[in-house]
Amino acid sequence: MPGKMDAAAIPTEPELTLDSPTLRATRGQSSFEPQILRAPPKVRLAGLARESAARCAIQPRVTHFHYQGDGPFISRELLALLTLSYATRLFTLERIYEALREEIVFQGLLSTSLPHPSTARAFRRLERPSLVSSMECFFELFTGLLAREPGDPDQMRAWMGAVGLKSDAPLRSPLEVERMVVDRVNQATWTDKMLLDF
């Protein structure tokens, strides 16, 4: 019948079996190299912030924080949020709230709605010892993380850039870490106050 093709006339691919010559020839020639996938720096830093808020020596005085009818908010979550923010040099509440709106890494630190900016300011003022302690713990954990990372210069630059440092020199001395932490908390307070004054 015209237009019909015999199925037997259609060329077929040769069947591949485990001992076929095609597969035998490729044994031992795989170019696949397994690699360990690591989360981006900011994701890992958020984990460090959460851990430092839970492990720091000076814990928040209250488990849940209220301020002028706003709340309750879990104190450790607010602590982790401010720790990550100041560790990555987000000092003004405007920039922190922008990160909370746009970045899932920051959103993941809070299990509730966003606190009012005045609540975040009050928490920073009333829980300053906890914030300093959490940030010191953060940079201690961060230094440990760097020690476990492969010594790739590009990766090291990415880590330093993520926390706003040019090198790891300030991380080598506990005194320098303490000074850096206090400077960052002060800078956040002053910058925020200047913006409120205008």
Contacts in CASP RR format, 6 or more apart in sequence:
PFRMAT RR
TARGET T0000
AUTHOR 0000-0000-0000
METHOD contacts of the structure
MODEL  1
MPGKMDAAAIPTEPELTLDSPTLRATRGQSSFEPQILRAPPKVRLAGLAR
ESAARCAIQPRVTHFHYQGDGPFISRELLALLTLSYATRLFTLERIYEAL
REEIVFQGLLSTSLPHPSTARAFRRLERPSLVSSMECFFELFTGLLAREP
GDPDQMRAWMGAVGLKSDAPLRSPLEVERMVVDRVNQATWTDKMLLDF
14 20 0 8 1.000
14 22 0 8 1.000
16 22 0 8 1.000
16 23 0 8 1.000
17 23 0 8 1.000
38 44 0 8 1.000
41 158 0 8 1.000
41 159 0 8 1.000
41 162 0 8 1.000
42 88 0 8 1.000
42 103 0 8 1.000
42 105 0 8 1.000
42 162 0 8 1.000
43 105 0 8 1.000
44 145 0 8 1.000
45 84 0 8 1.000
45 87 0 8 1.000
45 88 0 8 1.000
45 142 0 8 1.000
45 162 0 8 1.000
45 163 0 8 1.000
46 80 0 8 1.000
46 84 0 8 1.000
46 105 0 8 1.000
46 106 0 8 1.000
46 108 0 8 1.000
46 109 0 8 1.000
48 138 0 8 1.000
48 141 0 8 1.000
48 142 0 8 1.000
48 145 0 8 1.000
49 80 0 8 1.000
49 81 0 8 1.000
49 83 0 8 1.000
49 84 0 8 1.000
49 87 0 8 1.000
49 109 0 8 1.000
49 134 0 8 1.000
49 138 0 8 1.000
50 80 0 8 1.000
50 109 0 8 1.000
51 137 0 8 1.000
51 141 0 8 1.000
52 80 0 8 1.000
52 83 0 8 1.000
52 134 0 8 1.000
52 135 0 8 1.000
52 137 0 8 1.000
52 138 0 8 1.000
52 140 0 8 1.000
52 141 0 8 1.000
53 76 0 8 1.000
53 77 0 8 1.000
53 79 0 8 1.000
53 80 0 8 1.000
53 83 0 8 1.000
53 134 0 8 1.000
54 76 0 8 1.000
55 137 0 8 1.000
56 79 0 8 1.000
56 130 0 8 1.000
56 133 0 8 1.000
56 134 0 8 1.000
56 136 0 8 1.000
56 137 0 8 1.000
57 133 0 8 1.000
57 137 0 8 1.000
58 129 0 8 1.000
58 130 0 8 1.000
58 132 0 8 1.000
58 133 0 8 1.000
59 76 0 8 1.000
59 130 0 8 1.000
60 75 0 8 1.000
60 76 0 8 1.000
60 78 0 8 1.000
60 79 0 8 1.000
60 127 0 8 1.000
60 130 0 8 1.000
61 126 0 8 1.000
61 127 0 8 1.000
61 130 0 8 1.000
62 75 0 8 1.000
63 74 0 8 1.000
63 75 0 8 1.000
64 71 0 8 1.000
64 72 0 8 1.000
64 73 0 8 1.000
64 74 0 8 1.000
64 75 0 8 1.000
65 71 0 8 1.000
65 72 0 8 1.000
65 73 0 8 1.000
65 74 0 8 1.000
65 75 0 8 1.000
65 78 0 8 1.000
65 119 0 8 1.000
65 123 0 8 1.000
65 127 0 8 1.000
66 72 0 8 1.000
66 73 0 8 1.000
67 115 0 8 1.000
67 116 0 8 1.000
67 118 0 8 1.000
67 119 0 8 1.000
67 122 0 8 1.000
67 123 0 8 1.000
68 116 0 8 1.000
68 118 0 8 1.000
68 119 0 8 1.000
68 122 0 8 1.000
70 115 0 8 1.000
70 116 0 8 1.000
70 118 0 8 1.000
70 119 0 8 1.000
71 112 0 8 1.000
71 115 0 8 1.000
71 119 0 8 1.000
73 110 0 8 1.000
73 112 0 8 1.000
73 115 0 8 1.000
73 119 0 8 1.000
73 123 0 8 1.000
74 111 0 8 1.000
74 112 0 8 1.000
75 123 0 8 1.000
75 127 0 8 1.000
75 130 0 8 1.000
77 109 0 8 1.000
77 110 0 8 1.000
77 111 0 8 1.000
77 112 0 8 1.000
78 110 0 8 1.000
78 115 0 8 1.000
78 120 0 8 1.000
78 123 0 8 1.000
78 127 0 8 1.000
79 123 0 8 1.000
79 127 0 8 1.000
79 130 0 8 1.000
79 131 0 8 1.000
79 134 0 8 1.000
80 109 0 8 1.000
80 134 0 8 1.000
81 96 0 8 1.000
81 100 0 8 1.000
81 106 0 8 1.000
81 109 0 8 1.000
81 110 0 8 1.000
81 120 0 8 1.000
82 96 0 8 1.000
82 120 0 8 1.000
82 123 0 8 1.000
82 124 0 8 1.000
82 131 0 8 1.000
82 134 0 8 1.000
82 188 0 8 1.000
83 131 0 8 1.000
83 134 0 8 1.000
83 135 0 8 1.000
83 138 0 8 1.000
84 105 0 8 1.000
84 106 0 8 1.000
84 109 0 8 1.000
84 138 0 8 1.000
85 91 0 8 1.000
85 95 0 8 1.000
85 96 0 8 1.000
85 99 0 8 1.000
85 106 0 8 1.000
85 188 0 8 1.000
86 131 0 8 1.000
86 135 0 8 1.000
86 184 0 8 1.000
86 185 0 8 1.000
86 188 0 8 1.000
87 135 0 8 1.000
87 138 0 8 1.000
87 139 0 8 1.000
87 142 0 8 1.000
87 163 0 8 1.000
87 184 0 8 1.000
88 162 0 8 1.000
88 163 0 8 1.000
88 164 0 8 1.000
89 163 0 8 1.000
89 164 0 8 1.000
89 184 0 8 1.000
90 96 0 8 1.000
90 99 0 8 1.000
91 184 0 8 1.000
91 187 0 8 1.000
91 188 0 8 1.000
91 191 0 8 1.000
91 192 0 8 1.000
92 188 0 8 1.000
92 191 0 8 1.000
92 192 0 8 1.000
92 195 0 8 1.000
93 117 0 8 1.000
93 120 0 8 1.000
93 121 0 8 1.000
93 192 0 8 1.000
94 195 0 8 1.000
96 106 0 8 1.000
96 120 0 8 1.000
97 114 0 8 1.000
97 117 0 8 1.000
99 106 0 8 1.000
100 106 0 8 1.000
100 107 0 8 1.000
100 110 0 8 1.000
100 114 0 8 1.000
115 123 0 8 1.000
121 192 0 8 1.000
124 131 0 8 1.000
124 185 0 8 1.000
124 188 0 8 1.000
124 189 0 8 1.000
125 189 0 8 1.000
128 185 0 8 1.000
131 185 0 8 1.000
132 181 0 8 1.000
132 182 0 8 1.000
132 185 0 8 1.000
135 181 0 8 1.000
135 184 0 8 1.000
135 185 0 8 1.000
136 177 0 8 1.000
136 178 0 8 1.000
136 181 0 8 1.000
139 163 0 8 1.000
139 171 0 8 1.000
139 177 0 8 1.000
139 180 0 8 1.000
139 181 0 8 1.000
140 177 0 8 1.000
142 159 0 8 1.000
142 163 0 8 1.000
142 171 0 8 1.000
143 168 0 8 1.000
143 171 0 8 1.000
145 159 0 8 1.000
146 156 0 8 1.000
146 159 0 8 1.000
146 168 0 8 1.000
146 171 0 8 1.000
149 155 0 8 1.000
149 156 0 8 1.000
149 159 0 8 1.000
156 168 0 8 1.000
160 166 0 8 1.000
160 167 0 8 1.000
160 168 0 8 1.000
165 171 0 8 1.000
169 176 0 8 1.000
170 176 0 8 1.000
170 177 0 8 1.000
170 180 0 8 1.000
171 177 0 8 1.000
END
